[in-house]
Amino acid sequence: MPDDEYSAVLHVAERRARDWLASVPERPIEPRAGVEQVKDALGREFEDTGQDAATVVGQLATAIEPGLIAMASPRFYGFVIGGTYPAALGADWLVSAWDQNTGSRTPTPGAAAVEELAAEWLLDLLGLPERAGVGFVTGATMANLSCLLSARGSVLRAVGWDVERDGLQGAPRVRFLAGSAVHSSMVVAGRMAGLGLPRTVGADAQGSIDVDGLAAALDEGYGPAIVALQAGDVHSGAFDDFAAAIAVAHAVGAWVHVDGAFGLWAGASPSLQHLVAGYEEADSWATDAHKTLNVPYDSGVAIVADEPAMAAALAIHAAYLPEVGAVAEPYDHTPELSRRARGIPVWATLRTLGRHGVAELVDGLVASARGLADGFAATPGLEVLNDVVFTQVCVAAEDDAQTLALADRLRTDGVVWASPSRWHDRAIVRFSVSNRGTDAAAVDRTLAAVRSALAAVGGAAVPVAVD
């Protein structure tokens, strides 16, 4: 593989990447081309002869960029999506260049070493059991699934059933319980794990699980049980009462899992640790470093306190693989054997920030969310509907039609992008503050854009100039 085989291609890719990154802060956030337009620009016919690689990469960038959304904009509040730290991006590029299959420690000790350090640092940072198993998976859904598979095996073994050997057919029924505000990621993970839909046990107005309802539901039945709690409701940002709920669940031998896709990172901030008080007593945890930690996509993290239970559920065995040693293999902790070294960008981000830097990142996101909430609350015609305890802010205009029109207008204007949704039977616009670049200036510019858009759709606000 001569150097010149790659140099021209990487030169084009770097130049186009730099151009894209430079454009993100000010480019319109909404895509300006649809799927069919991008296909036309790429060329729909699969030709008999190929083209020069550098030319192909340049054509790809030119054709696709009008169809890209500026998710890394400091004023993108859609879904729950973080930005990317420079060290994480650089590490991610190297991961692709190194092209290591990080399934085993033996053939790829370099990649395995970095991931093991990243896992140790994450457990230390979040105050979770130091001997827990950690798996780097694609995202929060696969992290939830990995933990539920570990939970399923553990609770069934406790009643004498080996699900890894005998499967689910004929097994005792596993009760699967969650609060009424359970996230769809948790629901689909339960389906894939063969648990079915969770039985919901109620929640308060902000989405925190009804602990009394959980206790009553557990008392109604018997046998193996898994309880799903959450750190950060997707609408309100609310956290469950972990200490109380875990005590209730453990009293009947239930496994407790914490879905902390974006909210688990509250544990890294001394000023926010009260939100997750007691969560270290759970049995498993799931998060996504692409959200609050601002690492590129493909950065889910599954954590299981009982590492042997994780390995029993997920480990792969074959004659051609290294023999199981004293230290767990990467493929003991994920549903995959072949995968990229996705833990390396996590390590690079943690190494760049340090413990204090991670706390400052999380605190900064919360401060920006509160700044948005204060500004919205002071805006005639807007109402903030949730208690802003973390990074989520839900607003509504005077009626559902105006609220949805506000969301549409924001997208058309291109300065701000926020997710329309429904919460408590009302149309809302949800602002998820997840990007490290969302600072005080971005908050001010967002408020001005929202007030201008509200006035344009017939709301009470008027355009406000921001210095």
N, C-alpha and C positions, 0 to 999 in steps of 0.2 A: 504494500500500500504506500506508494510514493507520496511524499508530502504535497506535491502539486496536485494530487488527486483531490485533496481536501481544501487546500489553501484558498482557491478561488471561491469555492462554495461557502466556506466559513466567513470569508471577507464580505460576500454579499449578505449573508445572514446577519452578521454583526452590524453592518451598516443599516440594514432595514430595521433591525431590532432597536438600534439607537434612535433612528428617526421616529419609530413608533413610540418609544418611551418618552422622547422629548415632546411629542404631540399630545400625550394623554392629559396633562393638566388643563389644557385649554380647548381641546377638540370637542365637538358635540358628542355627548355621551351615547345617544341613541344611534344605532347603525343607520347608514344612509343607503344601503342596498339590501335587497332580500335574497333569499336562497336561490331563486331562479336567475336573478341577475348575476350572482356570483358564478353560478354554473356556466352561464353564457360567457362570462369573462375568462373563465378557465379553459373553455372549449369542451364541448360535450362528447366529441368523438374520441374513442380510444384508437390512436393511430398505430400503424404498423411499425413505424420507426420511432426511436426515442429521440430525446433532445439533450443538449448539453446540460449538465447538472446545475451549474451556476445560473444558467438562463432559466431553468425550471424554478429554482428557489426565488429568483427575482420576479418571475411571472406569478408565482404563488402569492407573494407579498402584495403585489399590485392588485391582483384580482380579489383577494380576500379582505384586505383592510377596510374597504367601504362597508363590508358586512360584519365588521367587528364592533362590539360594544366596548366602550371605555370603562371596563370594570375597575381598573386601577385608579380611576379618577378619585380625588379626595372628596368629591361630591356625589359619588355613587353609593347609594344606601340600599340598593335592592338585595333581596334574599339576605344572606348573612355571609358576605364575601370580603375577605381581607385583601390587602395589597401584597407587595413582595419587597422584602429587604434586598439591597444589592448583594450582600454576601450569599443570601439564599439563592438568588438568581444565578450568580457565578458558580456556586456549588452544583446547582441543578444542571447547568451546561456541562460541567465536568462529569457528572454522573452519566449523561448521555454519551459523552466522548469515551469514557472508560468502558462503558457497556458491560458492566459486571452483573452476572446473575447472582443476586445476593440471597440465595436460598440456603447456603451452607457456609460455615466458618472456614472449612478446610481449603477449598479452591480460591476463596476471596477473603483472605484474612484482613486485608486493608479496609475493605468496605464494612465487614462485620465488626471490626474494632470501633469504627466511627459510630455505627449504629448502637453498639452496646454502650458506649459512652453517652450518646444522646438519650438512651433509655434511662441510664442511671441518673443523669442530670434532671430529666423530666420528673422522675419519682421524687427526687430530693426537692426540686423546685415547688412541686405541688403538694408535698407533705404526704405522699402515699407510701404504702409498705415497700421497703427497700428490696425485698426479695420477690416482688411481684413480677410476673411475666409481662413483657411488652412486645407488641407486634406492630410493625409499620405497614399499614394497609392503604387502600386507595382513598378512603374518605370516611365520614362519620357513619354512614350506613353499614359499610363493611366492618367498621370497628364495633358497632352495636351487634352485628351478626356474630362476629368472632366471640364476643363476650357471652352472648346468649347461647351459643353452641357449648361453650365451656360450662355455663350455668346448667344447661339441660343435662349434660352428662353427669355433673356433680350431684344434682338433686335426685336423679334417677338411680345412681349408684348407692345413694344413701338408703334407698328402699329395695335394694337388691337387684336392680335391672341395669345391664350393661348395654347402653344404647349404641356405643361405638361398635360393639360386636353384633348385637341382635337387631338393631334398628328400632324404629318407633312402633311398628305394628305389634300390638299386644302389650305394649308398655303401659304402666300406670299413667293416668292422665296428669299432665303437669299444669297446674294452675298458673296463669300468666296475668298479673294485675298491674295497673298503672293508674295515674291520675287522669281526670277527664281531659286535661290539656296535653296529653301525650302527643309527641311529635310523630309525623308520618314516617320518618326514618325508623323510629322504634317499631312502628306498626308493621312495616314491610319486613324488617329484620325478624320479627316474631313469626311472620308468615313463612319466610324462608327457612326458619329453624323448626318448622312443623308445630309451632305452638298455637297457631291460629291467632285470631284477633284478641288483644288484651281485654280483660274485663276492667272497665273503668269504674273507679270508686269515688268519684267526685273531686272537686277542686274549689278553691275560693275564687273570688272575683278576679284575681290577678293570675290564676292558673296554678297556684301551689296545691299540691295534693292534699286531700282531706284525710288527715291521719286517723281520725275516728272512723271514717268510712272504710279506710284500709283495714283497720283492726276488725271491724264488723265483717267485712268480706272474708278475711282470713279465718275468722271464727266460724263462719258458715260451713266451711268444708274441711277437708283433711287431705293429707298426702303432700307430695312434692309441690313446691311453689317457687315462682320467680316474681320479684317485684321490681318494676322499672320506675326509677325516680329521675328527675331532671334538674340539671344546673343551668338555668336560663330558659324560660319560656320563650318561644319564638316570637310571640307578640309583645308580651309585657316585660320580658327579661326576668321574671320572677323565679326564685329558687325554692325548691321544696325544703321543708323542715327535716333535714337529714337525720339529725340526732334522734328525733322522735319517731320518724318513720322507720329508720333502720332498727331501732329497738323493738318496735312492734313486729316487724318482719322476722327478725332473728329470734324472737321469743317462740315462734312456731317453726323454726328451722328453715325459713325461706331464704333464698339467695337474693341479694339486693344488687341491682345494677344501676349505675348512674350514667344517664345520657347527658354528657356535658360538651356537646359539639362546639359551642363557643363559650359557654359559661364556666367550664372547668378551670379556665385560666384565672378566675377570681381568686383561686387558691394561691396564686403567685404574688398577690398584692397584699401587704400587711393591712392596708386600709379597707380591703374588701373581703378578707378572709372570714369575716363573720357571716357572709352569705353562704359559705360552704361548711360551716361549723359542723363537725361530726361526719363529714362525707368520707373520711379516711377509714371509717368502720365498715364501709360497704365491701362487697366482694369483687366488683369489677367496675370499670370506668371506661368511657369512650369519649374521644375528642377529635378535633380536626385542626391541625396546625395551620391549615390554609386560612382559617377564619381569624381568630384573635391574634395568633402569633405572626401572621403575615408571611407565611412560607408558600411557595408555589403549590399549585394543585398536586394531588396524589400524595397527601400528607396526613391520612387518618392514623390514629393511634388507639390500639386496643390494649387495655391494662387489666390483668387478672391477678388478684392477690394470691390465689392458690395456683402457682405456676404449673405443678403437675396436672391439675385439672385442665389447664389451657392446652398443655401438650397432649393429654389424652384425647381431647376433642379435635385438635387441629394438626398434629404431627403426621408427617408422611414417612413411610418406611419402604425401602426397596433395596435389593441386593447391591445395586450400583452406587448407593448413597453411603456417605461415611457412617461408620458405626456410632451409635449413640454414646456420647461420652459424659463426663461429669458436668459439662456446661451445655445448656440447651442450645440447639441450633436455631437459626432464624426461621427455618420452616416449621419449627415446633409452635410458633406463635402467630402464624398467619394461615389463611386458607389456600395460599399459593405456594408452589415450589419455585417456579420461575418468576422473578420480579426484579425491577430495577432497585437500586440502593436508595430508596426514597427517604431513609432516615438521615442521609448526609446533609441535605439542606436544612433539616431541623437542627442538627448539630451546629452548622455554620451560623444559624441565626442565634442560637443560645450562646455560642462562643462570642459573637459580635456584641450582644446586648449585656450579657452577664445577668446575675440575679436582680440587681437594681434596675437595669435597663428594661427587663421584662415587666417589672412592677410599674415602671414609669410608662411603658407602652399601654398596659391595661388601664392604669389610672387616667391616662390621657384620653383614651377612647370614652371612658365613662364621663369625664369632664366635658367632652364635646357633646355627648348625648344630652347631658343636663343643660348645656348651653343652648342646644336646639330646643329642648323642652321649654326652657324659660322664655325664649324668643317666640315660640309658637303660642304659649299661654298668654303672652302680652299682645298677640295679634288679633284684632277684632275679626270675628267670623271663623276662628279656629278654636278647637278644643283638644287638649291633650287628655287622652283617655286612660293612660296607664300610670302607675307609680314608677317613675324612672329610677330603678335601682342599679341598672347595669348599662347596657348599650342599646336598648330598644326604645323607640319613641313612636307611639301610635297617635295620629291626629285625625280629626274629622272636621268637615265643614258643616254648614247648617243642615244639609240633608244628604242622602246617599248619592243623588245625581250630581250634586255639586262636588262632593268628595271625589267621585270617579272622574269628573271633568277636570278637577285639579291635577290628579295623577296624570291624565292624558296630556294636559297642557305642559306640565313639567317635562315630560318626555319630548314633546314637540319642540319646546324651547331649547332643550339640549344642555342646559347648565346643571341640572339636578336630575337624578333618577332615583325614584323610590318605589317601593312595591305596593300596589293596591291589594287589599285583602278584606276579609270580613272578620270581625271580632265582636262578640256579644251581640250578634245580629245587626251589626252596623257596618256599612262600608267605611273603610279606613285607608289611610296612606301610612305605611310603616317605614320608618327610617331606622335602618340597622347601621350603627356606627362601628365599622370594623377595620377601616383603613388607617394605617399609621399617619397618613398625610392629612387626615381630617383635623386640622388645627383650628384655632380661633378665627383666623381669616377665612377658612373654608366654611365655618359655621356662619359667619356674618354674610358671606356671599350666598349661602344656602337660604338664609332667612329672607334676604332681599329677593331672591328668585321666587321663593314660595309666595311671598306677599304680592309680587307682581303677577304671578300666575293666578292667584286667588282673585285679584281684582279683574283680571281678564275674563274669568268665567262667571263673574257676577257676584263675587264675595264682597265682604265688607272692607277688606284690606286695600291699601293703595300702594303703589310702588314706593320702596324706601331706598334711598341712596345710602351706600355704605362707604365710609372713608377707607 
